[in-house]
Amino acid sequence: MIRITDRTLSCLDAFAPSGGELRAFARNLVEIGADRIELSEYAYAAMGGLPEGGNYILRLKNAGDAAKYREFDRFVCRAETDIAHDGIITEILINDIRERQTLTRYGGAGAVRIRGLDDVMLGNYANAFGQLREMFRDYAELCPTNRGGCATATAIEWIAAGGTDVVTSFGGIGGFAATEEVIMFLRLERVRRVGKSYPNFPEMRRAAEAITGRSFSPSKPIIGARIFAVESGIHVDGIMKQPKCYEPFPPEIVGQSRTITLGRQSGASSIRAKLAERGITAPPERVADLLSSVKERSIAENRAVSDEEFFAMVR
């Protein structure tokens, strides 16, 4: 069984989100199927109560504080010499895969989280993952960090190598593997929650942007606002005929919709598809006229032509 621990709510302390914002985000994490939801002590205090249906773990600064939170049965804490509670996952930072032999000193920990491994994809990562799983047979989860831009790939390869537990964050907040990308990979590979849709991904994107004050790239996989926008005439024609040749999954699965952008690269198929959105048909000569006008406007303005501008041309 593959389990995903989402740690977004333990990465937001610096932005001081409100309890309401945190509770709403937690509800969405429950809805998308995060197997565990990690909270910081700040987040837990601010929320004043946890949404139902979630399996929550608490991030501690000091392992000895576990006794203060009897409502939790599982915690995560950076590596300490003394393990103060049976339910603590010991987080061990490994920046360089060559340091993995130092992990043997934590053989007495019942459960570990291996964080880092930025460079693991540069070598024989399958062998390295096998060694890690052999060291910690009881429980080992991987929390790859993203300094090398490979965190999501590392999380997926860990699963492919037989690992069962990964730690991620929505949108990669905090510099980790992206929860939504791992979820969709596993769905498309038909190994986890096959058939489930995620219509609240856009809502979560907007909530994360509101909390952090930072916008995700419109081309970010899965949640980018423009990942289903197409302009090229050949591309539009192909999507209209066979979407699966161009899109790994229908936009509706992640709460989005396909948009056709009109500009200098548009073709007659783009014009016909845009007209069809309003139930309009036009003879070939009118389509050609519209296409010429669209290209002229796009080149003159050095940008795409908006829907309002296009339908003004139509009228």
C-alpha positions as CSV (number, residue, x, y, z in Angstrom):
1,M,0.0,0.0,0.0
2,I,1.4,3.4,-1.0
3,R,0.9,6.2,1.5
4,I,1.3,9.9,1.0
5,T,2.0,12.3,3.9
6,D,1.3,15.9,3.0
7,R,3.4,18.3,5.0
8,T,2.0,21.6,3.5
9,L,0.5,22.7,6.8
10,S,3.9,22.4,8.6
11,C,5.5,24.6,5.9
12,L,3.4,27.7,6.3
13,D,4.3,29.1,9.7
14,A,6.4,32.0,8.3
15,F,3.2,33.3,6.5
16,A,1.1,33.2,9.6
17,P,-2.1,31.9,8.0
18,S,-5.3,32.1,9.9
19,G,-7.0,29.2,11.5
20,G,-9.8,29.3,9.0
21,E,-7.3,29.2,6.1
22,L,-5.6,26.2,7.6
23,R,-8.8,24.3,8.3
24,A,-10.1,24.9,4.8
25,F,-6.8,23.6,3.4
26,A,-6.9,20.6,5.7
27,R,-10.4,19.8,4.5
28,N,-9.1,19.8,0.9
29,L,-6.2,17.6,1.8
30,V,-8.7,15.1,3.3
31,E,-10.8,15.3,0.1
32,I,-7.9,14.7,-2.3
33,G,-6.9,11.6,-0.2
34,A,-3.7,12.5,1.6
35,D,-3.1,9.5,3.8
36,R,-1.6,11.6,6.5
37,I,-1.6,15.3,7.1
38,E,1.3,16.9,9.0
39,L,0.8,19.9,11.1
40,S,3.2,22.2,12.9
41,E,2.6,23.1,16.5
42,Y,1.7,26.7,15.3
43,A,-0.8,25.4,12.8
44,Y,-2.4,23.0,15.3
45,A,-2.9,25.9,17.8
46,A,-4.2,28.2,15.2
47,M,-6.8,25.8,13.8
48,G,-8.5,25.2,17.1
49,G,-9.8,21.9,15.9
50,L,-9.1,19.4,13.1
51,P,-11.5,18.6,10.2
52,E,-13.0,15.1,10.4
53,G,-11.7,12.3,8.2
54,G,-8.0,13.2,8.3
55,N,-5.2,11.2,9.8
56,Y,-3.0,13.8,11.4
57,I,0.6,13.8,12.7
58,L,2.3,16.6,14.5
59,R,5.7,18.1,13.8
60,L,7.6,18.7,17.1
61,K,10.6,21.0,17.7
62,N,11.5,18.8,20.7
63,A,10.7,15.1,21.0
64,G,10.1,15.5,24.7
65,D,7.0,17.6,24.0
66,A,5.1,14.6,22.7
67,A,3.5,14.0,26.1
68,K,1.8,17.4,25.9
69,Y,-0.3,16.3,22.9
70,R,-2.1,13.2,24.0
71,E,-4.7,13.6,21.2
72,F,-2.0,12.6,18.7
73,D,-0.5,9.1,18.4
74,R,2.2,9.9,15.8
75,F,4.8,12.7,15.6
76,V,7.7,13.7,13.5
77,C,10.9,15.3,14.9
78,R,14.4,16.0,13.7
79,A,16.9,13.4,14.8
80,E,17.8,13.4,18.5
81,T,19.9,11.2,20.6
82,D,17.0,10.0,22.7
83,I,13.7,8.9,21.3
84,A,11.2,10.1,23.8
85,H,8.0,8.5,22.4
86,D,7.2,5.3,20.5
87,G,5.1,7.2,18.1
88,I,7.8,9.5,16.9
89,I,9.2,9.4,13.3
90,T,12.8,10.4,13.5
91,E,13.6,12.8,10.6
92,I,17.2,12.4,9.3
93,L,18.6,15.0,6.9
94,I,20.9,13.5,4.2
95,N,22.1,16.2,1.8
96,D,24.5,13.9,-0.1
97,I,23.7,10.3,-1.0
98,R,27.3,9.4,-0.1
99,E,26.4,10.2,3.5
100,R,23.9,7.3,3.7
101,Q,26.2,5.1,5.7
102,T,25.9,7.5,8.6
103,L,22.3,6.4,8.9
104,T,23.4,3.2,10.6
105,R,23.6,5.1,13.9
106,Y,19.8,5.4,13.8
107,G,19.2,1.7,13.6
108,G,17.4,1.8,16.9
109,A,14.7,4.2,15.7
110,G,11.5,2.4,15.1
111,A,10.5,4.7,12.3
112,V,12.5,7.1,10.2
113,R,11.9,9.8,7.7
114,I,14.9,10.3,5.3
115,R,14.9,13.9,4.1
116,G,17.0,15.4,1.4
117,L,18.8,13.2,-1.2
118,D,18.9,16.1,-3.7
119,D,21.6,14.3,-5.7
120,V,20.3,10.8,-5.6
121,M,19.1,10.8,-9.2
122,L,22.7,11.4,-10.4
123,G,23.8,7.9,-9.5
124,N,22.5,4.4,-9.0
125,Y,19.4,5.5,-7.1
126,A,17.7,2.1,-7.3
127,N,20.6,0.6,-5.4
128,A,20.7,3.4,-2.9
129,F,16.9,3.0,-2.3
130,G,17.4,-0.7,-1.7
131,Q,20.1,-0.1,0.9
132,L,17.9,2.4,2.7
133,R,15.0,0.0,2.8
134,E,17.3,-2.7,4.1
135,M,18.6,-0.5,6.9
136,F,15.1,0.4,8.1
137,R,12.9,-2.6,7.6
138,D,10.3,-1.5,10.2
139,Y,9.3,1.8,8.7
140,A,11.1,4.2,6.4
141,E,9.5,7.2,4.5
142,L,11.2,9.3,2.0
143,C,10.9,13.1,1.9
144,P,13.0,14.3,-1.1
145,T,13.9,17.9,-1.3
146,N,14.0,19.9,-4.5
147,R,17.3,21.8,-4.7
148,G,18.1,19.8,-7.8
149,G,14.6,20.1,-9.3
150,C,14.1,16.4,-9.0
151,A,12.0,15.9,-5.9
152,T,8.9,14.6,-7.5
153,A,10.9,12.3,-9.8
154,T,12.8,11.0,-6.7
155,A,9.5,10.3,-4.8
156,I,8.2,8.4,-7.8
157,E,11.3,6.4,-8.2
158,W,11.3,5.5,-4.5
159,I,7.8,4.1,-5.0
160,A,8.9,2.2,-8.2
161,A,11.8,0.7,-6.2
162,G,9.4,-0.7,-3.6
163,G,9.1,2.2,-1.1
164,T,5.6,2.6,0.3
165,D,5.7,6.0,2.1
166,V,6.5,9.4,0.6
167,V,6.3,12.9,2.1
168,T,5.2,15.7,-0.2
169,S,3.7,19.2,-0.1
170,F,1.1,20.8,-2.3
171,G,2.7,22.7,-5.2
172,G,6.1,21.7,-3.7
173,I,5.7,24.5,-1.1
174,G,8.8,24.5,1.2
175,G,10.9,22.8,-1.5
176,F,9.6,19.3,-1.5
177,A,8.0,16.9,-4.0
178,A,4.6,18.1,-5.2
179,T,1.6,16.3,-3.7
180,E,-0.6,16.7,-6.7
181,E,2.0,15.5,-9.1
182,V,2.7,12.3,-7.2
183,I,-1.0,11.7,-6.8
184,M,-1.7,12.1,-10.5
185,F,1.3,9.9,-11.5
186,L,0.0,7.1,-9.3
187,R,-3.5,7.5,-10.6
188,L,-2.4,7.4,-14.2
189,E,-0.2,4.3,-13.5
190,R,-3.4,2.8,-12.0
191,V,-1.7,1.9,-8.7
192,R,-3.6,4.2,-6.4
193,R,-7.2,5.6,-6.3
194,V,-7.9,4.8,-9.9
195,G,-10.9,6.8,-11.2
196,K,-10.8,9.5,-8.6
197,S,-11.1,13.1,-9.7
198,Y,-9.6,16.2,-8.1
199,P,-11.9,19.2,-8.9
200,N,-10.6,21.1,-5.9
201,F,-7.0,21.4,-7.1
202,P,-7.6,24.9,-8.5
203,E,-9.2,26.0,-5.2
204,M,-6.2,24.7,-3.4
205,R,-3.8,26.5,-5.8
206,R,-5.6,29.8,-5.1
207,A,-5.6,29.2,-1.4
208,A,-1.9,28.5,-1.3
209,E,-1.2,31.6,-3.4
210,A,-3.3,33.7,-1.0
211,I,-1.5,32.4,2.0
212,T,2.0,32.7,0.7
213,G,1.5,35.8,-1.5
214,R,3.3,33.9,-4.3
215,S,1.8,32.8,-7.6
216,F,2.4,29.4,-9.2
217,S,3.7,29.3,-12.8
218,P,0.7,29.1,-15.2
219,S,2.5,26.2,-16.8
220,K,3.1,24.2,-13.6
221,P,2.2,20.6,-14.1
222,I,-1.3,19.6,-12.9
223,I,-2.3,22.9,-11.2
224,G,-1.0,25.6,-13.6
225,A,-3.7,27.9,-14.8
226,R,-2.8,27.6,-18.5
227,I,-1.7,24.0,-18.9
228,F,-4.7,23.3,-21.0
229,A,-4.5,26.4,-23.1
230,V,-3.7,25.8,-26.8
231,E,-3.1,28.2,-29.7
232,S,-1.3,26.4,-32.5
233,G,-3.8,25.5,-35.3
234,I,-2.4,22.0,-35.8
235,H,-2.5,21.4,-32.0
236,V,-6.1,22.5,-31.8
237,D,-7.1,20.4,-34.8
238,G,-5.4,17.4,-33.2
239,I,-7.0,17.9,-29.8
240,M,-10.5,18.2,-31.4
241,K,-10.0,14.9,-33.2
242,Q,-8.1,12.9,-30.5
243,P,-7.4,14.6,-27.1
244,K,-5.5,11.6,-25.8
245,C,-2.7,12.2,-28.3
246,Y,-2.0,15.6,-26.7
247,E,-3.3,15.4,-23.1
248,P,-2.4,12.7,-20.5
249,F,-5.8,13.1,-18.9
250,P,-8.9,15.1,-19.4
251,P,-8.8,18.6,-17.9
252,E,-12.0,18.0,-15.9
253,I,-10.1,15.4,-13.7
254,V,-8.1,18.2,-12.1
255,G,-10.9,20.8,-12.1
256,Q,-9.8,22.6,-15.2
257,S,-11.1,23.1,-18.8
258,R,-9.5,23.3,-22.1
259,T,-9.1,26.8,-23.5
260,I,-8.3,27.8,-27.0
261,T,-6.2,30.9,-27.3
262,L,-6.2,32.9,-30.5
263,G,-3.1,34.5,-31.9
264,R,-0.5,34.5,-34.6
265,Q,-0.1,30.7,-34.5
266,S,-3.9,30.0,-34.8
267,G,-5.4,28.2,-37.8
268,A,-8.8,27.7,-39.2
269,S,-9.5,24.8,-36.7
270,S,-8.9,27.3,-33.9
271,I,-11.5,29.7,-35.4
272,R,-14.1,27.0,-35.9
273,A,-13.5,25.6,-32.4
274,K,-13.8,29.1,-30.8
275,L,-17.0,29.8,-32.7
276,A,-18.4,26.4,-31.6
277,E,-18.1,27.5,-28.0
278,R,-20.9,29.9,-28.7
279,G,-22.8,27.6,-31.0
280,I,-21.8,29.6,-34.1
281,T,-21.0,28.1,-37.5
282,A,-19.5,30.1,-40.4
283,P,-18.8,29.3,-44.0
284,P,-15.1,28.8,-45.0
285,E,-14.7,32.3,-46.4
286,R,-15.8,33.9,-43.2
287,V,-13.5,31.6,-41.2
288,A,-10.6,32.7,-43.4
289,D,-11.5,36.4,-42.9
290,L,-11.7,36.0,-39.1
291,L,-8.3,34.1,-39.1
292,S,-6.7,36.9,-41.0
293,S,-8.1,39.5,-38.6
294,V,-6.9,37.6,-35.6
295,K,-3.4,37.2,-36.9
296,E,-3.2,40.9,-37.8
297,R,-4.4,42.0,-34.4
298,S,-2.1,39.5,-32.6
299,I,1.0,40.7,-34.5
300,A,0.1,44.3,-34.1
301,E,-0.4,44.0,-30.3
302,N,2.2,41.4,-29.8
303,R,-0.1,39.3,-27.7
304,A,-3.0,36.9,-27.9
305,V,-6.5,38.1,-29.0
306,S,-9.0,38.0,-26.1
307,D,-12.4,36.3,-26.4
308,E,-14.1,39.7,-26.2
309,E,-12.0,41.1,-29.1
310,F,-12.6,38.0,-31.2
311,F,-16.4,38.0,-30.8
312,A,-16.4,41.7,-31.5
313,M,-14.8,40.7,-34.8
314,V,-17.5,38.1,-35.3
315,R,-20.3,40.6,-34.7
